[in-house]
Amino acid sequence: MAATPDVDLTKGPISGHFRTLAIPAAIGMLFSTLYNVVDMFFAGLLSTSAQAGLALGTQAFYLAMAVGIGLGAAMGALVGNRIGAGDKPAARDLAAQGLSFGAIGAALLAVAGQFYGPALIQLVSEPGAYRDAGLRYFDILTFALPGFLLAFACNGILQAHGDSKSYQRALVVAFFANVVLNPFFMFGIPGVWGGIGFDGLAVSTVLCQSGVMIYMILQVLGRNSMADLAAGHFRPSLSKFTEIFWQVLPTGVSFLVMLLAGFVMQFALKTFGEHAIAGYGVAIRLEQILLLPILGMTGALLPIASQNFGAGHHDRVREALFFCWKTGVIMCVIAFPILWIFGGRVLSLFNADPEVVRVGLAYLRVESVILPVYMMLFAINSFLQALKRPVWTVWISLYRQGFGIAFFVWVFVGLLGFDETGVWFGTAAAVITGGMIGFVIVRHLAIRELGGFWPGGRATAPSAT
């Protein structure tokens, strides 16, 4: 098999690189989100309790996914910096070490999950059918950890090489496989096998994600920069594991804080009943679909900024950030009326319960107002990763998703007596104030690391620290 050529993101129009990377990434994320929507749809065929249980189990499982998210971002930044600096052997070594890191991390998380998963699910739910469903879903999904972590690592490596199409293809195939496997495992074959019911959702995901992992590993091994790869490159190296760990940790912690914020929201919602949790679970999956172009754009910023920062093209790094922000605002303006006008109709397709629709629609309308702030925060996270300063993402997340959500939800629900809408207002207040803090941090770091903040402005000598 011929090796796949690498893409040089340090040359050519910035806008062209965004199109090349963002469109395939957004399509891939679209099918990833549709994958989750399909799961929610089939769970709804069983009951509202099944939908609420799916939301609970997924939220607990995503705590382990914090390592995968961090590893993908770390590979994108570290490998991208090496490629931008022209050191492909170092990029190859880091890629191999990243895969080893992911495999070891998956094994450790599978063991730890048997303790923290049930504890978290029980904390944010009341005894009943939906809690039992969430516990079963989490237990089975643990077997998908290697598939998720290694696929994320591979995607970061490939994006650093300018390839976002491979993950897109894998997610598209996984979506269609899930559409077939979900009903097969849930309902079986009439007259032959009765299926395994709700648990079939998790079994389908384990099989689909394992297939994604295998395909992505093969794509990484086919890169030009991996041509001289040997088995010894996968042997854990303390120095490289340490470098990867310190890049993974801030992003992983940020994602972990985000998930804990989700548990805070579910904890607040549980007092309003399972319809509130089900409405939230359906609404966030629909919101994710409209966020996909924004996530594709802000995700493309990481490899573009990473390669150019490694090559010392600081003017192109600033240009990439502002191009991302400007394009993202346009996308948010388009998404706003869609959420307001069609949100309720789409929600009713997944659950006809008027209370579930009411809760979900209120969430979507509040979120539509703060979409531009979300977009800026996503871009800020990619920008900080590219500059190898991910620790700042932790401080932003700790405020916004740690303190901010808990505090403002308490104000709106606990002090002011709002219903479920108070949870959404509290989230919005945390996002807006967190966006302000993130902007100040990015401006400071851009001046220090890049010699300036505004694109095309007069640059000063960047700091060596």
N, C-alpha and C positions, 0 to 999 in steps of 0.2 A: 504494500500500500504506500502510495506516494505521500511524503510529508506535507502537511498543510502550511502554507506560507503565513508569516506573521504580518500584522498590520501596523504601520508606523503612524501613530497619532500625533507625532510632533511636527508633521508637515501637512500642508493642505488646509482648506477652510474648516474652521471649527464647526460651523453649521452642518457641513457634510458629514463630519464624524459623528455628530449627535444623531443625524438621520440614520447612519449606518448601524449605530449601536442601540439607539433608543427604540426604534420601530420593532426590531425583532424581540427585544427585551419586553416591550409592552405586550406584544402578541403572546409571548410565552407566559407572562404573568396573567394575561387575560384567561388563558386556558387553565392556569393554576387556580385562579379564582373561580372559574366556572366549574372546575373539579370540586371545589368546596361547596359551591351552590348546588351541584348535583347531589352531593352527600346530604345536604340539608333538605333537598326536595324529597329524596327517598326516605329520609327519616320522618318527614312530615306525612308520608303515606301510612306510617305506623301510628304516630300520636304526637301531640305537643310535648309530652314528656320525653319522647325520643329526641326531638329537636333540641330541647333544653339540655338533655344529657350529652348530646353531641357537642354542643357549645361548651359545656363544662369540661368534658374530656379533652377536647382540642386545646382549650386554654391551659390546662395543666401540662399537656404534652409539649406545648410551645415553650415552656420553661427550659426544657432540655435543648430546644431548637436555638436558644440564645447562643450556644456554642457554635452551631452551624452558621448562623447569621454572622457572628463575629469572625469565624474562620473564612467565610467567603469574602468579606470585606478586607480581611488581613491579606489574603492571597492577591486580591486585586491591587492593593496598595503596594505590598512588598515586591511582588513579581513585576508589577508595572513600573515601579521605580528602577528596578534592575534593567528592564528592557529599555527604558528611556535613557539610561546611562550607557547602553551598549554592552552590558555584561550579561550575555545570554547563558554562559555556564552557571553563574550565580542564580539566575532566574530558574534554570532547570533544577538546581539543587534545592532551592526553596519550594518549588512545586512538589517535588518528591517528598520532602519533609512535611509539607502541608497535608498530603494524603495520609502519611503515617500518623500525624497528629490527629486527624479526623477519625481514623480507625480506632486508635487507643481511647480517644474521647468518647466515642459511641459506646464502647464496652463499659467504661466507668459510669457513664450516665444511665445505662440500662440497669445497673445494679442500684445506683442511688435512687432511681425513679420508683423502685418498689417501696420506698419509704416516704419520699416527699409527695408523690402523686396522690395517693389516697388521703393523706393528711390535708392537702390543699383543697381537694374536691369536697371533703367533708366540712371544711371550714366555711366555704362560700355557698353551701347548699343546705337544704332541709331534708330530713329523712323522707324517702319516698322513691317512686319509680324513676324519676329523672336523675337522682343521685346514683342509683344502682346502675343505670345505663351509662352514666359518665365514668364510673369506676371500671366497668367492663371494657369500654372503648379505650380508655387509657392503657389498660393492661395489655391488650392485643397490639396496640399501636407502638408499644415499646420495641417490638421486633423490627420496626421500620427505621429505627435510629441510624444504623450504618448507612442505609440508603439516603436518608436526608443529609446527614453531615458530609458524607463524601461527595454527594452531588453539589452541595453548596461550595465545597472547597474547589471542585473542578470548575464550577461556573466562575468563581473568582479568578482562577488561573487563566481560563479561556478569555474572559473579558479583558484581562491585562494584556492579552495578545491581540485584542481588537475583535474578538469573536463572541457575539451574543446570539448567534443563530443556532448554535448547537443545543443550548438549553431550551430555546424556543421549540425546536423540533421534538425534543424529548418530552416536554410538557404537553404538546399537542397530542402526541401518541398516547401519553398517560391518561389524558382526559377521555379520549375515545375508549380506551381500555376500561376505564372506570365506569363509563356509561353501560358497558356490557357486563362487567364483573359485579357491580352492585346488585342488580336484580337477580343475577345468577346465584350469588352467595346468600342473599336475603330470602328469596322465594323459591330457589331451586328450579327443578324441571318438573312440571306437572306430571304426576303419575309415576315418576322415577325417584325423585329426591325432594324432600320438603324444604331444603335450605336451612340456614342457621339464624334467620331473623336479623335483628339489629346488629349483631356481632359481625355480619357479613360486610358492613361498611368498613370496619377496621381491617379485616382480612384483605379486602380489595386494595386498600391503600398500601398495605405491606408489600403486596406483589407488584403493584404499579411502581412504587418508589424504588424497589430493588432493580427493576428494569431500567429506570432512569439512571440510577447509579452506574450500572454496567456500561451503558452507552456513553455516559459522560467521561468515565475513566478511559475508555477507548479513544475518545476525541482528544483528551489531553496527551495521551501517549503518541498520538499522530502529529503533534506539532513539530515544526522545524527545530525549535530550541530543545526538544526532548530527544533528539536523534541519538545522542551518545549515552542515553540513560542506562544504568546498570542496577542490579539488585542492591548493591551496596549503598546507592543513593537513598534508599528507603529506610536504611538502618537509622534509628533515632539518634540525632545529634543534639547534645545538651545545649550547645550554643545556638543552634538554629531553632530548636524547640523554644528556647527562652525568648528569642527575637519574635517568633510567631505568637507566643503566649502573651507578650506585652502588647502586641497589636490586636490580638483577639479580645483580651480582657476588657478594655474600655467599651468596645462596641457590644460585646456580649452582655456586659453589665447594663449598658443603656437599653438593650433589647429586653433584658430581664426586668428592669425597672418598668418598662412599658407594659410587660405582661402582668406584673404585680399591680399596676394601675388598673388593668382589666379586671383583676380579682377584686380590687377595691370597689369598682363599679358594680360587679356582680354581687358583692356583699351588700352594697347599698340597695340594689334592685331586688334582692331576695325577699325583703320585707313587703314588696308589692305583689309577690306571687310569681308562679312559673311563667305566666304569660309575659311578664316584663322581661325575664331572661330570654325567652324564646324570641320576642320581638327584637331585642338587642342583637341576638345571634343572627337572625335573618338579615337585619338592616346593615350590619357591618359588612356582610358578604356582598350585598348590593352596592354599598359605598365603595368597596374595593374595586369593583369593575370600573367605576368612573375615575378612580384614582390611578388606573393603570397607565394611561399616557403620561401622567405626572411622575409616577414611579419609574417608568422607563426613561424619561428625560433626566431625572435626578440621579438615577442609577448609572446612566451613561457618563455623567460628570466625573465619577470616580476614576475609571481607566484613562479618560482624556486628561484630566488634571494630574493624575499620577505619573503618566509617561512624560508629560511636559515639565512637571516639577523635577523629575529625575534628570531630564535633559537640560535643566536650567533655563527653560523658556517661561519665565515668570509672567511676561505680558500675556502669553496665551492661556495661562492658568486663570488670570483675572478675567480675561475675555470669556472663557468657558463658563465661569460662575455667573456672570451677568447675562450671558445668552440663555443659560438655563433658567434663571429667574424670570426674564422677560417672556420667554416662551411658556413657562409654567403659569404665569398670570393669565395669559390668553386662554389656556386650557381650563383654568378654574372658572373663568367667566362663562365659558360654554357649558360647563357642568352644572352651574348654579340653577338655571331654569329647569333642567332635566330632573334634578332631584325634587324640586318644589312641585312640578306639574305631574310627573309620572310616578313619583315614589310610592304613593299609596296603592296605585293600580298594580304595580309590580309586586309589592309586598303581599297583596291578596292572592297572588298566584301560588305562593308558597304556604300560606296559612290563612284560611278564611275567617278565623276568629277576629272579630272587630277590635277586641282589646289588644291583641298582638299587633294588628295593623296600626292602631292608634299610637302605641309606644314606638314602634319602628319608624313611623312617619315623622314623629316629633324629633327623634334622633337625627334622621336624614336632613331635616330642614335646618336644625341648628348647625350641623356639620357643614352644610353647604356654604354658610356664611364665613366660616373660618378656613375653608380650603386653601386660600392663598398663603395663610400662615403655615399650614401643614407643609405646603410645597416648599416654602423657604427653609423650613426646618429640615426636610429631607435633603435638600441641596447642601445645607450647612454640614450635615453629617458626612456626606460624600466628600465635600471639600476638606474637612478636617482629617478624614482618613487619608486622602491623597497627600496631604502635607505631613503625614505621619504624626499627627497631633490628636489622636482619637480620644485622649483622656478628657478633652474638653466636652466631648459628647456625653460623657458620664455626668459632668456637673450640670449640663443643660437638662439631661433626663432626670437627674435626682430632684431638680427643682420642679420641672414641669409635670413629670409623671409620678414622682415620689411624694414630695410635699404638696405641690400645687393641686393635683386632683383631689387628694384626701381632704385638704383644707377647704377648697372652694365647694366641693360636694357637701361637706359638713355645713358650710355657711348656708347654701341654698336649701338643702333638705332638712338638716338638723335645726338650724336657727330660724330660717324663713318659712319652713313648712311646705315647700314645694312637693309635688308628686314626682313621678319618674323624670319629668322635665328638668327638675333641679339637678339631676345627675348630669344631664347634657349641658346645662348652663355652667355648672362647675367645671366640666371638662373644657369648655370653650374659654373660660377665664384663665385656666392653667395654660392652655395652648398659646393664647395671645401674649400673656406676660412672658412665657418661655421663649417665644419668637423674638421678643424685644431683647432679651438677654443674649440669645444666640447671635443676633445681628451685631451687637456690641463686641462680642468675643471674636467673631470672624473679621470684623474690620480691624481690630487690634492685631490679630495674627497676620493678616494680609500685609499690613504695613511693616511688621517685623520680619516676616519670612520672604515676602515678595517685593519689598521695596515700595509698596503702594497698594491702595485698595481699588480705586476707580480704574477701569480699563482705559488705556490711552493716556493716562495721566503721567506726570513726571515722576519717575522712579528714583528712589534713594537707595543706597547700598543696603541690601538685606542683612539682617543679623546672622551671625555664624552659629547662634545657639539654636 
